[in-house]
Amino acid sequence: MRPMAIDISRRVLLKAALISTAPALWGCQSTQGAKKAAKQPALIGGAKTAQQTYSVVVADQFGSPIYQLPLPSRGHGIAVSRQKQQAVVFSRRPGNYFLVIDYINGQILQYQPSSANRYFYGHGAFSADGKWLYVSEGVSDSSQGVVGVYDVSSDYKKVDEYSGFGVGPHELKVLSDGSLVVAVGGIKTVGRKPVNIDTMQPNLSYLSQTGQLIESVQLSNQQLSIRHLSSSQEIVIFAQQYVGKEQESSLPLLAGHSFGESVFEFKATEEEWSRFDNYIGSIVADEQYVLATSPRGNCYGIWSVKTHELVELAMLPDACGAAVIGNQFSISSGGGKVVVENVVDSRRAFASNIVWDNHWVHV
């Protein structure tokens, strides 16, 4: 069991993290001995180079690369099928491909282009049995949301589309009952440029296994675009980005929802929320905690799932990718650093020599 921080120790920890007065926590450690025993695929994420080339990296639990495979263009999210030992890397919005890899042997298995008049939003998820791949997509001229359904056993042939839930879907997840939850950002774009900020309608949409819309949850602030998802104990946790024209820097960016109930917000002070610079890049949760990163804010925060209170806030330049392995969180940095975090107990940093980009997934 991880200890919960009381309010006084929480404030001390937040202050210490923000001014980085603990060099023992942040000095990059040698992992040579540990890596010899741990050189097994544990993390997959996107990466980039100074020459603006892109790759997908299969790494061990310390972020040390095992395989590095080239991508045609910048990648974003990754979906994993443990049944087939395959990972699917999605191109960044507006994406035109996904790539299937064997993460055990480090082989590229398939390049799948987007279908006519569709583009990829950068995320997808496998069904629990590994038979289907669900992919967030958009109609090219309208940004109307589509969930593409791909038959894994037929070389990822697209066999169906689900729609009717709104504009600009981003991440989606498969829930324990097989239904889908979709983070609908609400933004119509031309390329990557938003063109409907004043009229956008973000929502959290639940779809049945056959694509029927069974619940749509609206937000009170329509300029908080829902982007990323995680779940804990039947609670869907979603991260947002503020895209309004007014200068707002301290809006709550993390919220939760249980099917059929009301949305609740995770708590932080205005000063603490301002650290995130209106942007959360990734979230991941276990049974006790949820972690959210902000590459713009160069930080990450950890909240209690039970109390919704912020229990830790730490600096990390270009923090983005996040995964949970056992009772530890792993966080990637565009500066090449990997942080392994056991909430309140310990924080270790390792140099991976990889310029991590966007998301991580645990295999």
Buried (B, 14 or more C-beta within 10 A) or exposed (E): EBEBBEEEEBEEBBEBBBEEEEEEBBEBEEBEEBBEEEBEBBBBBBBBEEEEEBBBBBBBBBBBBBBEBEBEEBBBBBBBBEEBBBBBBBBBBBBEBBBBBBBBEEEBBEEBEBEEEBBBBBBBBBBEEBEBBBBBBBBEEEBBBBBBBBBBEEEBEBEEBBBEBBBBBBBBBBBEEEBBBBBBBBBBBEEEEBEBBEEBBBBBBBBEBEBEBEBBBEBEEBBBBBBBBBBBEEBBBBBBBBBBEEEBBBBBBBBBBEBEEEBEEBBBEEEBBBBBBBBBBBBBBBEBBBBBBBBBBBBBBBBBBEEBBBBBBBBBEBBBBBBBBEBBBBBBBBBBBBBBBEBBEEBBBBBBEBBBBBBBBBB
